[in-house]
């Protein structure tokens, strides 16, 4: 079976890769593209560990085919930091211990970043509802929600 | 190793041709949030996937000349939420579409997929039924229209003919004093499917209901249009007696299953309770409160 050639943009860089028609975007990211920040949790769209953005919309990379990225803009956790400089969300997650095992963290960060771009001043309820698609078995969510709220406040102040 | 072929035609005619040619081995890909899960679990092994998102008509949201809306079958919930006026005219349909799954799922999942997946608990379906939405389908024998309530045939099945593709939803224009609402009962906040879902659309004049439609989900093998509930509301000022009659009509229409989310008795009771609450919200919106 011939592989499919896909031309896309990942974290602002033009990118080409080969995949099977049945490969998910997550398969392509973690395989040929060697971007292993997106994690596979459930592979059924329930846990959010594989969250990316597709044309600035938050999606689960396990719920899209890799071939569907043709001609679109993908952003992953690898595009969040500016070189060595962490994104304010990443810095705050570290400071406030908003992670333990780390499997959910990249998805939480991508989802939180998508929220703050859309709504720089979310209520706690809005943060909790937005992150309902990201499961974490370690933190009990409180630290994550507080880190997102604090980051939002700091980013608004700057 | 896979024998799957992926096609992304740019026109509806090409899509219909490819879909019909591939026969029962073909599946339509809109948001893919159900299809990819079914493929992953091994429940489905399609030979051909026809991605319909490159067809402009399938991803467009347009206001029609008479003031109604036409929504492409593959429009995602997030795209609908971002539309400037849709949520102002049809707040109930929008809230139903944006109860489907998580934000990640709403970034992809479409009302077309929700309807064609054939789940009795699909959130957008009762709201579309209440809205009086009509779908356009196109197949090898041409184009036709169907009422939304006529599309589901049973769990996981539709009344679309072989080779037919759902193209768009058309929502009618709304007279002044109209609005709608959707509520669902779920065992835990967010990320679960409905135990009961209720959509109510109504038009009011001087505090009296002049027209109404009621859709109920998750209480029968298909989503229901409950005409007796609408009749009980029409002509009333939504007083307790009228709401009680409409609630009783909803409960009477239920033919639910017992499962881990709710018993038969519970679903029947909740259908009536939700009717009252949903109608109250729709009425407040219709009166601009």
Interface residues (C-beta under 8 A of the other chain):
Chain A: X1 X4 X20 X21 X22 X24 X43 X44 X45 X46 X48 X51 X54 X57 X58 X59 X60 X62 X63 X64 X65 X67 X68 X70 X111 X114 X115 X129 X130 X132 X133 X134
Chain B: X1 X2 X3 X4 X5 X6 X8 X29 X31 X32 X33 X36 X37 X39 X40 X41 X49 X51 X53 X76 X78 X79 X101 X102 X103 X104 X105 X107 X108 X189 X190 X191
